[in-house]
């Protein structure tokens, strides 16, 4: 099933759209199956879970942090993380830059913009995004390369407006700060997200089936 789902989605999406396999709560065997058919980008919500899987799985996997940032635990993933999707506070930028400096590494990050009014969907405003971009421009060990957003669990027309809104902000940032990554769209709405210019879709259930 995992292999079939992977090749099905690969055939159906544009070549310039990357697939991020959301491996939260998935076991090592399931991740290995997806790895064996060519998937290399995996996303985790919790730092402890990501660190454990990093040590158990092949080292050419590109790990993405997509969950809420825990400031006191960032130091555990900075040495190997590929991309942090969920930056919402300037203090996180400062911490990441400091730890990145210790490891002589530039950490790539995305700002999480709030596009949904649902209580469980977090993110920052367009204005706060500009402030973080401006404040981080001279930092040497962090690079903000784009935006991430979480759409609502609502009807298509609402989700459509949310993706349109995020793409509009992304286009402004892209011109001003040379961004090239727009992470939006999940298993339920990735086709709509692609229509709005998403460059990374985050797929969990679509690839793995229901989480355990």
VEXVO-684110 format. One record per residue: residue number from 0; x, y, z negated of N, C-alpha, C in turn. Coordinates in steps of 0.2 Angstrom, whole numbers, padded with zeros to 4 digits, always signed. Atoms other than C-alpha are relative to their C-alpha. Example, Ala and Ser with C-alpha at 12.3 -4.5 7.8 and 13.67 -1.06 7.14 Angstrom:
% residues 2
<loro 0, <+0004, -0006, +0000>, <+0062, -0022, -0039>, <+0004, +0006, +0000>>
<loro 1, <-0004, -0006, +0001>, <+0068, -0005, -0036>, <-0004, +0005, -0003>>
***
This chain:
% residues 212
<loro 0, <+0004, -0006, +0000>, <+0000, +0000, +0000>, <+0004, +0006, +0000>>
<loro 1, <-0004, -0005, +0000>, <+0014, +0012, -0004>, <+0003, +0002, +0006>>
<loro 2, <-0003, -0001, -0007>, <+0023, +0009, +0012>, <-0005, +0002, +0005>>
<loro 3, <+0005, -0002, -0005>, <+0007, +0010, +0022>, <-0002, +0007, -0001>>
<loro 4, <+0002, -0007, +0001>, <+0002, +0027, +0014>, <+0006, +0004, +0002>>
<loro 5, <-0006, -0004, -0001>, <+0020, +0034, +0016>, <+0000, +0001, +0008>>
<loro 6, <-0001, +0000, -0007>, <+0021, +0030, +0035>, <-0006, +0004, +0003>>
<loro 7, <+0006, -0003, -0003>, <+0003, +0036, +0038>, <+0000, +0008, -0001>>
<loro 8, <-0001, -0007, +0001>, <+0006, +0053, +0030>, <+0005, +0003, +0004>>
<loro 9, <-0006, -0002, -0004>, <+0023, +0055, +0039>, <-0002, +0001, +0007>>
<loro 10, <+0002, -0001, -0007>, <+0014, +0053, +0056>, <-0005, +0005, +0001>>
<loro 11, <+0006, -0004, -0001>, <+0000, +0064, +0052>, <+0002, +0008, -0001>>
<loro 12, <-0001, -0007, +0002>, <+0009, +0080, +0046>, <+0006, +0003, +0005>>
<loro 13, <-0006, -0003, -0004>, <+0021, +0092, +0056>, <+0007, -0002, -0003>>
<loro 14, <-0006, +0002, +0002>, <+0039, +0088, +0055>, <+0004, +0005, -0005>>
<loro 15, <-0004, -0005, +0004>, <+0044, +0104, +0046>, <-0003, +0001, -0007>>
<loro 16, <+0003, +0000, +0007>, <+0033, +0100, +0031>, <+0003, -0006, -0004>>
<loro 17, <-0003, +0005, +0004>, <+0041, +0091, +0017>, <-0005, -0004, -0005>>
<loro 18, <+0005, +0003, +0005>, <+0033, +0078, +0006>, <+0004, -0001, -0007>>
<loro 19, <-0002, +0001, +0007>, <+0036, +0078, -0013>, <-0004, -0005, -0003>>
<loro 20, <+0004, +0005, +0003>, <+0031, +0062, -0021>, <+0000, +0002, -0007>>
<loro 21, <+0001, -0001, +0007>, <+0024, +0066, -0038>, <+0000, -0006, -0004>>
<loro 22, <-0001, +0006, +0003>, <+0030, +0052, -0048>, <-0001, +0000, -0008>>
<loro 23, <+0002, +0000, +0007>, <+0024, +0057, -0065>, <-0004, -0006, -0002>>
<loro 24, <+0003, +0006, +0002>, <+0019, +0042, -0075>, <+0000, -0006, +0004>>
<loro 25, <-0001, +0006, -0004>, <+0024, +0030, -0061>, <+0006, -0004, -0002>>
<loro 26, <-0006, +0005, +0002>, <+0035, +0015, -0065>, <+0005, +0000, +0005>>
<loro 27, <-0006, +0000, -0004>, <+0052, +0013, -0059>, <-0001, -0004, +0007>>
<loro 28, <+0001, +0004, -0006>, <+0047, -0001, -0047>, <-0004, +0003, +0006>>
<loro 29, <+0004, -0004, -0005>, <+0034, +0010, -0038>, <+0004, +0005, +0003>>
<loro 30, <-0005, -0005, -0003>, <+0047, +0024, -0036>, <+0005, -0003, +0005>>
<loro 31, <-0004, +0004, -0004>, <+0059, +0011, -0029>, <-0003, -0002, +0007>>
<loro 32, <+0003, +0002, -0006>, <+0047, +0005, -0016>, <-0001, +0006, +0005>>
<loro 33, <+0001, -0006, -0004>, <+0044, +0023, -0010>, <+0007, +0002, +0003>>
<loro 34, <-0007, -0002, -0002>, <+0063, +0026, -0010>, <+0002, -0004, +0006>>
<loro 35, <-0002, +0005, -0005>, <+0066, +0010, +0000>, <-0002, +0002, +0007>>
<loro 36, <+0003, -0002, -0007>, <+0055, +0017, +0015>, <+0002, +0007, +0002>>
<loro 37, <-0003, -0006, -0002>, <+0065, +0033, +0015>, <-0002, +0006, -0004>>
<loro 38, <+0002, -0006, +0003>, <+0057, +0045, +0003>, <+0006, +0002, -0005>>
<loro 39, <-0005, -0002, +0005>, <+0070, +0055, -0007>, <-0002, +0006, -0005>>
<loro 40, <+0002, -0006, +0004>, <+0061, +0070, -0015>, <-0006, -0003, -0005>>
<loro 41, <+0005, +0002, +0005>, <+0052, +0066, -0031>, <-0001, +0005, -0006>>
<loro 42, <+0002, -0005, +0005>, <+0043, +0077, -0044>, <-0002, -0002, -0006>>
<loro 43, <+0002, +0002, +0006>, <+0041, +0076, -0062>, <-0003, +0006, -0004>>
<loro 44, <+0003, -0005, +0004>, <+0031, +0086, -0075>, <+0003, +0001, -0007>>
<loro 45, <-0003, -0001, +0006>, <+0041, +0082, -0090>, <+0007, -0002, +0000>>
<loro 46, <-0007, +0000, +0000>, <+0059, +0084, -0093>, <+0003, -0007, -0002>>
<loro 47, <-0003, +0007, +0003>, <+0062, +0068, -0104>, <-0001, -0005, +0005>>
<loro 48, <+0002, +0006, -0005>, <+0053, +0057, -0091>, <+0005, +0001, +0006>>
<loro 49, <-0005, -0001, -0005>, <+0064, +0065, -0077>, <+0007, -0003, -0001>>
<loro 50, <-0007, +0002, +0002>, <+0080, +0062, -0086>, <+0001, -0008, +0000>>
<loro 51, <+0000, +0007, +0001>, <+0076, +0044, -0090>, <+0000, -0003, +0007>>
<loro 52, <+0000, +0002, -0006>, <+0072, +0041, -0072>, <+0006, +0001, +0004>>
<loro 53, <-0006, -0002, -0004>, <+0087, +0050, -0065>, <+0005, -0005, -0002>>
<loro 54, <-0005, +0004, +0002>, <+0098, +0038, -0075>, <-0001, -0008, +0003>>
<loro 55, <+0001, +0007, -0002>, <+0089, +0022, -0069>, <-0001, -0001, +0008>>
<loro 56, <+0001, +0000, -0007>, <+0087, +0027, -0050>, <+0006, +0002, +0004>>
<loro 57, <-0005, -0002, -0005>, <+0098, +0030, -0035>, <+0002, +0008, -0001>>
<loro 58, <-0002, -0007, +0001>, <+0108, +0046, -0037>, <-0001, +0005, +0006>>
<loro 59, <+0001, -0005, -0005>, <+0104, +0053, -0020>, <-0008, +0002, +0001>>
<loro 60, <+0007, -0003, +0000>, <+0086, +0056, -0025>, <+0000, +0007, -0002>>
<loro 61, <+0000, -0008, +0001>, <+0082, +0075, -0025>, <-0006, +0001, -0005>>
<loro 62, <+0006, -0001, +0006>, <+0072, +0078, -0042>, <-0002, +0007, +0000>>
<loro 63, <+0003, -0006, +0001>, <+0060, +0092, -0043>, <-0004, +0001, -0006>>
<loro 64, <+0004, -0001, +0006>, <+0053, +0099, -0059>, <-0006, +0004, +0002>>
<loro 65, <+0006, -0004, -0002>, <+0035, +0104, -0056>, <-0005, +0001, -0006>>
<loro 66, <+0004, -0002, +0006>, <+0028, +0105, -0074>, <+0002, +0006, -0004>>
<loro 67, <-0001, -0005, +0005>, <+0028, +0117, -0088>, <+0007, +0000, -0002>>
<loro 68, <-0007, +0000, +0002>, <+0046, +0123, -0092>, <+0000, +0000, -0008>>
<loro 69, <-0001, +0000, +0007>, <+0052, +0119, -0109>, <+0007, +0003, -0001>>
<loro 70, <-0006, -0003, +0001>, <+0066, +0131, -0113>, <+0006, -0004, -0003>>
<loro 71, <-0005, +0003, +0003>, <+0075, +0121, -0125>, <+0003, -0007, +0003>>
<loro 72, <-0002, +0006, -0003>, <+0076, +0106, -0114>, <+0003, +0001, +0007>>
<loro 73, <-0003, -0001, -0006>, <+0082, +0114, -0098>, <+0007, -0003, +0002>>
<loro 74, <-0007, +0002, -0001>, <+0100, +0110, -0101>, <+0001, -0007, +0002>>
<loro 75, <-0001, +0007, -0002>, <+0096, +0091, -0098>, <-0001, -0001, +0007>>
<loro 76, <+0001, +0001, -0007>, <+0091, +0093, -0080>, <+0004, +0004, +0005>>
<loro 77, <-0003, -0005, -0004>, <+0101, +0108, -0074>, <+0006, -0004, +0004>>
<loro 78, <-0005, +0003, -0004>, <+0116, +0096, -0069>, <-0002, -0004, +0006>>
<loro 79, <+0002, +0004, -0006>, <+0106, +0086, -0057>, <-0007, +0002, +0004>>
<loro 80, <+0007, -0002, -0003>, <+0089, +0095, -0053>, <+0001, +0003, +0007>>
<loro 81, <+0000, -0002, -0006>, <+0086, +0099, -0035>, <-0003, +0007, +0001>>
<loro 82, <+0005, -0006, -0001>, <+0072, +0112, -0036>, <-0005, +0000, -0006>>
<loro 83, <+0005, -0001, +0005>, <+0062, +0119, -0050>, <-0006, +0005, +0002>>
<loro 84, <+0005, -0003, -0004>, <+0045, +0124, -0044>, <-0004, +0005, -0005>>
<loro 85, <+0005, -0003, +0005>, <+0037, +0131, -0060>, <+0002, +0006, -0004>>
<loro 86, <-0003, -0006, +0004>, <+0046, +0147, -0065>, <-0006, +0005, -0001>>
<loro 87, <+0005, -0005, +0002>, <+0034, +0159, -0074>, <+0002, +0006, -0005>>
<loro 88, <-0003, -0005, +0005>, <+0045, +0169, -0086>, <+0007, +0002, +0002>>
<loro 89, <-0006, -0002, -0001>, <+0060, +0179, -0084>, <+0005, -0003, -0004>>
<loro 90, <-0005, +0004, +0004>, <+0068, +0171, -0099>, <+0002, -0006, +0002>>
<loro 91, <-0002, +0006, -0003>, <+0068, +0155, -0090>, <+0005, +0001, +0005>>
<loro 92, <-0005, -0002, -0005>, <+0078, +0163, -0076>, <+0007, +0001, -0003>>
<loro 93, <-0006, -0001, +0004>, <+0090, +0169, -0089>, <+0004, -0006, -0002>>
<loro 94, <-0002, +0007, +0003>, <+0092, +0152, -0097>, <+0003, -0004, +0006>>
<loro 95, <-0002, +0004, -0006>, <+0094, +0143, -0080>, <+0006, +0003, +0003>>
<loro 96, <-0006, -0003, -0003>, <+0107, +0155, -0074>, <+0006, -0001, -0005>>
<loro 97, <-0005, +0001, +0005>, <+0117, +0154, -0090>, <+0003, -0008, +0000>>
<loro 98, <-0002, +0007, +0000>, <+0117, +0135, -0090>, <+0003, -0002, +0007>>
<loro 99, <-0003, +0001, -0006>, <+0120, +0135, -0071>, <+0007, +0002, +0001>>
<loro 100, <-0007, -0002, +0000>, <+0136, +0145, -0074>, <+0004, -0005, -0003>>
<loro 101, <-0004, +0005, +0003>, <+0142, +0132, -0086>, <+0002, -0006, +0004>>
<loro 102, <-0001, +0006, -0004>, <+0140, +0119, -0073>, <+0003, +0002, +0007>>
<loro 103, <-0003, -0003, -0006>, <+0147, +0130, -0059>, <-0005, -0002, +0006>>
<loro 104, <+0006, +0002, -0004>, <+0130, +0127, -0050>, <-0005, +0005, +0001>>
<loro 105, <+0006, -0004, -0001>, <+0117, +0137, -0041>, <-0006, -0004, +0000>>
<loro 106, <+0006, +0003, +0001>, <+0100, +0132, -0046>, <-0005, +0003, +0004>>
<loro 107, <+0005, -0003, -0004>, <+0086, +0134, -0034>, <-0007, -0001, -0003>>
<loro 108, <+0006, +0000, +0003>, <+0069, +0139, -0040>, <-0006, +0003, +0004>>
<loro 109, <+0006, -0003, -0003>, <+0051, +0144, -0035>, <-0004, +0003, -0006>>
<loro 110, <+0004, -0003, +0005>, <+0040, +0156, -0044>, <-0007, -0003, +0001>>
<loro 111, <+0007, +0002, +0000>, <+0023, +0149, -0049>, <-0005, +0006, +0000>>
<loro 112, <+0005, -0005, -0001>, <+0009, +0161, -0043>, <-0007, -0002, -0002>>
<loro 113, <+0007, +0002, +0002>, <-0008, +0160, -0051>, <-0005, +0002, +0006>>
<loro 114, <+0005, -0001, -0006>, <-0021, +0158, -0037>, <-0007, -0003, -0002>>
<loro 115, <+0007, +0003, +0002>, <-0035, +0149, -0047>, <-0002, +0003, -0006>>
<loro 116, <+0003, -0003, +0007>, <-0046, +0156, -0061>, <-0001, -0006, -0005>>
<loro 117, <+0001, +0006, +0004>, <-0047, +0138, -0068>, <+0005, +0001, -0006>>
<loro 118, <-0004, -0001, +0007>, <-0041, +0138, -0087>, <+0006, -0004, +0000>>
<loro 119, <-0006, +0004, +0000>, <-0029, +0124, -0084>, <+0005, +0001, +0005>>
<loro 120, <-0005, -0001, -0005>, <-0020, +0132, -0069>, <+0003, +0007, -0002>>
<loro 121, <-0004, -0006, +0002>, <-0006, +0144, -0074>, <+0003, +0003, +0006>>
<loro 122, <-0004, -0004, -0005>, <+0005, +0156, -0065>, <+0000, +0007, -0001>>
<loro 123, <-0001, -0007, +0001>, <+0010, +0174, -0063>, <-0003, +0004, +0005>>
<loro 124, <+0003, -0005, -0005>, <+0004, +0189, -0054>, <+0005, +0001, +0006>>
<loro 125, <-0005, -0002, -0005>, <+0011, +0195, -0038>, <+0005, +0006, -0002>>
<loro 126, <-0004, -0006, +0003>, <+0017, +0211, -0047>, <+0006, -0003, -0005>>
<loro 127, <-0005, +0003, +0004>, <+0026, +0200, -0060>, <+0005, -0004, +0004>>
<loro 128, <-0005, +0003, -0005>, <+0034, +0190, -0046>, <+0005, +0005, +0003>>
<loro 129, <-0005, -0005, -0002>, <+0042, +0205, -0039>, <+0005, +0002, -0005>>
<loro 130, <-0005, -0002, +0006>, <+0049, +0210, -0056>, <+0005, -0005, -0001>>
<loro 131, <-0005, +0005, +0001>, <+0057, +0193, -0058>, <+0005, +0000, +0006>>
<loro 132, <-0005, +0000, -0006>, <+0064, +0193, -0040>, <+0005, +0006, -0001>>
<loro 133, <-0004, -0006, +0000>, <+0071, +0211, -0043>, <+0005, -0001, -0006>>
<loro 134, <-0004, +0001, +0005>, <+0078, +0206, -0060>, <+0006, -0005, +0000>>
<loro 135, <-0005, +0005, -0001>, <+0087, +0191, -0054>, <+0004, +0000, +0006>>
<loro 136, <-0003, -0001, -0006>, <+0094, +0198, -0038>, <+0008, -0001, -0001>>
<loro 137, <-0007, +0000, +0001>, <+0112, +0199, -0045>, <+0002, -0005, -0005>>
<loro 138, <-0002, +0006, +0004>, <+0112, +0183, -0055>, <+0004, -0005, +0005>>
<loro 139, <-0004, +0004, -0005>, <+0125, +0171, -0047>, <-0001, -0007, +0000>>
<loro 140, <+0001, +0007, +0001>, <+0119, +0154, -0053>, <-0007, -0002, +0000>>
<loro 141, <+0007, +0002, -0002>, <+0101, +0155, -0048>, <-0002, +0003, +0006>>
<loro 142, <+0002, -0002, -0006>, <+0092, +0157, -0032>, <-0008, -0001, +0001>>
<loro 143, <+0007, +0001, -0001>, <+0073, +0160, -0030>, <-0001, -0001, +0007>>
<loro 144, <+0000, +0001, -0007>, <+0069, +0153, -0013>, <-0007, -0001, +0002>>
<loro 145, <+0007, +0001, -0002>, <+0050, +0153, -0013>, <-0005, +0000, -0005>>
<loro 146, <+0006, +0000, +0004>, <+0033, +0151, -0021>, <-0003, -0007, -0001>>
<loro 147, <+0004, +0006, +0001>, <+0022, +0137, -0028>, <-0007, +0003, -0003>>
<loro 148, <+0007, -0002, +0003>, <+0003, +0138, -0032>, <-0004, -0006, -0001>>
<loro 149, <+0005, +0006, +0001>, <-0010, +0126, -0039>, <-0007, +0003, +0001>>
<loro 150, <+0007, -0002, -0002>, <-0027, +0127, -0031>, <-0005, -0003, -0005>>
<loro 151, <+0006, +0003, +0004>, <-0044, +0124, -0039>, <-0002, -0007, +0002>>
<loro 152, <+0004, +0006, -0002>, <-0054, +0108, -0040>, <-0007, +0002, +0002>>
<loro 153, <+0007, -0002, -0002>, <-0068, +0116, -0031>, <-0001, -0001, +0008>>
<loro 154, <+0002, +0001, -0007>, <-0076, +0117, -0014>, <+0005, +0003, +0005>>
<loro 155, <-0005, -0001, -0005>, <-0066, +0119, +0002>, <+0001, +0008, +0001>>
<loro 156, <+0000, -0008, -0001>, <-0071, +0138, +0004>, <+0004, +0003, -0005>>
<loro 157, <-0004, -0004, +0005>, <-0063, +0143, -0012>, <+0007, -0002, +0000>>
<loro 158, <-0007, +0002, -0001>, <-0047, +0133, -0010>, <+0003, +0003, +0006>>
<loro 159, <-0002, -0003, -0006>, <-0046, +0140, +0007>, <+0002, +0007, -0001>>
<loro 160, <-0002, -0007, +0002>, <-0046, +0158, +0000>, <+0006, +0000, -0005>>
<loro 161, <-0006, +0000, +0004>, <-0033, +0153, -0013>, <+0006, -0001, +0004>>
<loro 162, <-0006, +0001, -0004>, <-0021, +0146, -0001>, <+0002, +0006, +0005>>
<loro 163, <-0001, -0006, -0004>, <-0024, +0161, +0011>, <+0004, +0006, -0005>>
<loro 164, <-0003, -0005, +0004>, <-0020, +0173, -0004>, <+0008, -0002, -0002>>
<loro 165, <-0007, +0002, +0002>, <-0004, +0163, -0009>, <+0005, +0001, +0007>>
<loro 166, <-0004, -0001, -0007>, <+0002, +0163, +0010>, <+0001, +0008, +0001>>
<loro 167, <+0000, -0007, -0001>, <-0001, +0182, +0010>, <+0006, +0003, -0004>>
<loro 168, <-0005, -0002, +0005>, <+0010, +0185, -0005>, <+0007, -0003, +0002>>
<loro 169, <-0006, +0003, -0003>, <+0023, +0173, +0002>, <+0003, +0004, +0006>>
<loro 170, <-0003, -0003, -0006>, <+0025, +0182, +0018>, <+0003, +0007, -0002>>
<loro 171, <-0003, -0006, +0003>, <+0028, +0198, +0008>, <+0007, -0001, -0003>>
<loro 172, <-0007, +0002, +0003>, <+0042, +0190, -0002>, <+0005, -0003, +0005>>
<loro 173, <-0005, +0003, -0005>, <+0049, +0181, +0013>, <+0004, +0005, +0004>>
<loro 174, <-0004, -0005, -0004>, <+0053, +0197, +0022>, <+0004, +0004, -0004>>
<loro 175, <-0004, -0004, +0004>, <+0060, +0206, +0007>, <+0005, -0004, -0004>>
<loro 176, <-0005, +0004, +0004>, <+0069, +0192, -0002>, <+0003, -0007, +0004>>
<loro 177, <-0002, +0006, -0004>, <+0072, +0179, +0012>, <-0002, -0007, -0003>>
<loro 178, <+0003, +0007, +0002>, <+0061, +0165, +0005>, <-0001, -0004, +0006>>
<loro 179, <+0001, +0005, -0005>, <+0059, +0149, +0015>, <-0004, -0006, -0002>>
<loro 180, <+0003, +0005, +0002>, <+0049, +0138, +0004>, <-0007, +0002, -0003>>
<loro 181, <+0007, -0002, +0003>, <+0030, +0138, +0000>, <-0003, -0007, -0002>>
<loro 182, <+0002, +0007, +0003>, <+0025, +0123, -0011>, <-0008, +0001, -0002>>
<loro 183, <+0007, +0000, +0001>, <+0006, +0121, -0010>, <-0004, -0006, +0003>>
<loro 184, <+0003, +0006, -0003>, <-0006, +0107, -0007>, <+0001, -0006, -0004>>
<loro 185, <-0001, +0006, +0003>, <-0009, +0091, -0016>, <-0004, -0006, +0004>>
<loro 186, <+0003, +0005, -0003>, <-0017, +0074, -0012>, <-0007, +0002, +0003>>
<loro 187, <+0007, -0001, -0002>, <-0035, +0081, -0011>, <+0000, +0006, +0005>>
<loro 188, <+0001, -0006, -0004>, <-0031, +0097, -0001>, <+0006, +0001, +0005>>
<loro 189, <-0006, -0001, -0003>, <-0014, +0095, +0008>, <-0001, +0002, +0007>>
<loro 190, <+0001, -0002, -0007>, <-0021, +0096, +0026>, <-0002, +0008, +0000>>
<loro 191, <+0002, -0007, +0000>, <-0029, +0113, +0022>, <+0006, +0005, -0002>>
<loro 192, <-0006, -0004, +0001>, <-0013, +0119, +0014>, <+0005, +0001, +0005>>
<loro 193, <-0004, +0000, -0006>, <-0003, +0114, +0029>, <-0002, +0005, +0005>>
<loro 194, <+0003, -0005, -0005>, <-0015, +0125, +0040>, <+0002, +0007, -0002>>
<loro 195, <-0002, -0006, +0002>, <-0010, +0139, +0029>, <+0008, +0002, -0001>>
<loro 196, <-0008, -0001, -0001>, <+0009, +0137, +0031>, <+0004, -0003, -0006>>
<loro 197, <-0004, +0003, +0006>, <+0014, +0126, +0016>, <+0006, -0004, +0004>>
<loro 198, <-0006, +0003, -0002>, <+0032, +0119, +0018>, <+0001, -0006, -0004>>
<loro 199, <-0001, +0006, +0004>, <+0031, +0106, +0004>, <-0007, -0001, -0003>>
<loro 200, <+0007, +0002, +0003>, <+0015, +0096, -0001>, <+0002, -0005, -0005>>
<loro 201, <-0002, +0004, +0006>, <+0015, +0087, -0018>, <-0005, -0005, +0000>>
<loro 202, <+0005, +0006, -0001>, <+0007, +0070, -0016>, <+0001, -0005, -0006>>
<loro 203, <-0001, +0005, +0005>, <+0004, +0058, -0031>, <-0004, -0006, +0002>>
<loro 204, <+0005, +0005, -0001>, <-0012, +0048, -0029>, <+0000, -0003, +0007>>
<loro 205, <+0000, +0002, -0007>, <-0011, +0048, -0010>, <+0005, -0005, +0001>>
<loro 206, <-0006, +0005, -0002>, <+0006, +0039, -0010>, <+0000, -0006, -0005>>
<loro 207, <+0000, +0005, +0005>, <+0005, +0029, -0026>, <-0006, -0004, -0002>>
<loro 208, <+0006, +0002, +0003>, <-0013, +0026, -0030>, <-0001, +0003, -0006>>
<loro 209, <+0002, -0003, +0006>, <-0021, +0031, -0046>, <+0006, -0001, -0005>>
<loro 210, <-0005, +0001, +0005>, <-0009, +0034, -0060>, <-0002, -0004, -0006>>
<loro 211, <+0001, +0004, +0005>, <-0007, +0022, -0074>, <-0001, +0004, -0007>>
***
